């Protein structure tokens, strides 16, 4: 496998991992994401991608009662990481990082905003369930 990942990473691909509403799913998603990115030669994105996926999936599991899903897509040099959940309500807008530094919770989307190149959300139905999809993009250097 090439160390730079240029040959492997050039092709577009997508993976989706359906998860139950269980806090242990966050660790499973993080480890699965690491394997996926390593398999595709995108080792340089692993640490940041893991952090972002952890925040998105943790929000899905913590703030909803239904199932969730992690979706990872690579296309044209951009890695999109997203979490779907069964709550159709938009996420709370992230606060300013300076105000959240000492807070015990509420830092997740502020961290996503600070570390991702772009982030957003959209209403999204999956398997007949209404919900939302919160995503972020990492552009490969």
C-alpha positions in Angstrom: 0.0 0.0 0.0 1.5 3.4 -0.9 2.4 5.5 2.0 1.1 8.7 0.5 -2.1 7.1 -0.6 -2.3 9.0 -3.9 -3.1 5.9 -6.0 -5.7 4.4 -3.7 -7.3 7.7 -2.6 -7.8 8.9 -6.2 -10.9 6.7 -6.7 -14.2 7.8 -5.2 -15.7 5.5 -2.5 -18.3 5.5 0.2 -18.9 3.3 3.3 -21.9 3.4 5.7 -22.0 1.8 9.1 -25.4 1.4 10.8 -25.3 1.6 14.5 -27.6 1.0 17.5 -28.3 3.7 20.0 -25.6 2.6 22.3 -22.6 4.6 23.7 -20.2 1.7 22.7 -21.1 2.5 19.0 -18.9 5.6 19.2 -15.7 3.5 19.8 -16.8 1.0 17.1 -17.3 3.8 14.6 -13.9 5.4 15.4 -12.0 2.1 15.0 -13.9 1.3 11.8 -13.1 4.7 10.4 -9.4 4.2 11.2 -9.5 0.9 9.3 -11.3 2.4 6.3 -8.9 5.3 5.9 -5.9 3.2 6.4 -7.2 0.7 3.8 -7.6 3.5 1.3 -4.2 5.0 2.0 -5.4 8.2 3.8 -3.4 7.7 6.9 -2.7 11.5 7.2 -6.4 12.2 7.8 -7.0 9.5 10.4 -6.5 11.5 13.6 -8.6 14.5 12.7 -11.2 12.3 11.0 -11.5 10.1 14.1 -12.0 13.2 16.3 -14.7 14.6 14.0 -16.5 11.2 13.7 -16.4 10.7 17.4 -18.1 14.1 18.0 -20.8 13.5 15.3 -21.6 10.0 16.3 -21.6 10.8 20.1 -24.1 13.6 19.4 -26.3 11.1 17.5 -26.2 8.5 20.2 -26.5 10.9 23.1 -29.3 13.1 21.8 -31.6 10.6 20.1 -33.4 7.4 21.0 -33.3 5.6 17.7 -30.6 4.0 15.5 -27.9 6.0 13.8 -25.4 5.6 11.0 -21.9 6.8 10.2 -21.2 7.6 6.6 -17.8 8.2 5.1 -17.3 9.3 1.5 -14.2 10.2 -0.5 -14.5 12.1 -3.7 -12.2 14.6 -5.5 -9.8 15.0 -2.6 -12.5 15.6 0.0 -13.3 13.3 2.9 -16.9 13.7 4.0 -17.8 12.3 7.4 -21.4 12.3 8.5 -23.8 11.0 11.1 -27.4 10.3 10.5 -29.9 10.0 13.4 -33.7 9.9 13.9 -34.1 13.4 15.3 -35.3 15.7 12.5 -34.6 18.8 14.6 -31.5 20.8 13.6 -28.5 20.6 15.8 -27.9 23.5 18.2 -25.5 26.0 16.6 -22.0 25.7 17.9 -20.9 28.3 20.4 -17.7 30.3 20.3 -14.7 28.1 21.3 -13.5 30.7 23.8 -16.8 30.5 25.7 -16.8 26.7 25.7 -13.2 26.0 26.7 -14.2 25.3 30.3 -17.7 23.9 29.7 -18.4 20.2 30.5 -20.6 19.7 27.5 -21.6 21.5 24.3 -18.2 21.6 22.7 -18.8 19.0 20.0 -20.0 21.0 17.1 -17.6 23.9 18.0 -14.8 21.4 17.7 -16.2 20.2 14.4 -16.4 23.7 13.2 -12.8 24.4 14.3 -11.2 21.3 12.8 -13.2 20.7 9.6 -12.9 22.7 6.4 -16.7 22.8 6.1 -19.6 21.4 8.0 -23.4 21.5 7.9 -26.6 19.5 8.3 -29.7 18.6 6.3 -33.0 16.8 6.9 -32.6 13.2 5.7 -34.9 10.2 5.7 -33.3 6.7 6.0 -35.0 3.3 6.0 -38.4 5.1 6.3 -37.4 7.1 9.4 -37.2 10.9 9.3 -34.1 12.4 10.8 -31.1 14.6 10.0 -27.6 14.2 8.6 -24.8 16.2 10.2 -21.6 16.2 8.1 -18.2 17.7 7.8 -15.5 17.8 5.1 -11.8 17.4 5.3 -9.8 18.5 2.3 -6.7 16.4 1.7 -3.5 18.5 1.5 
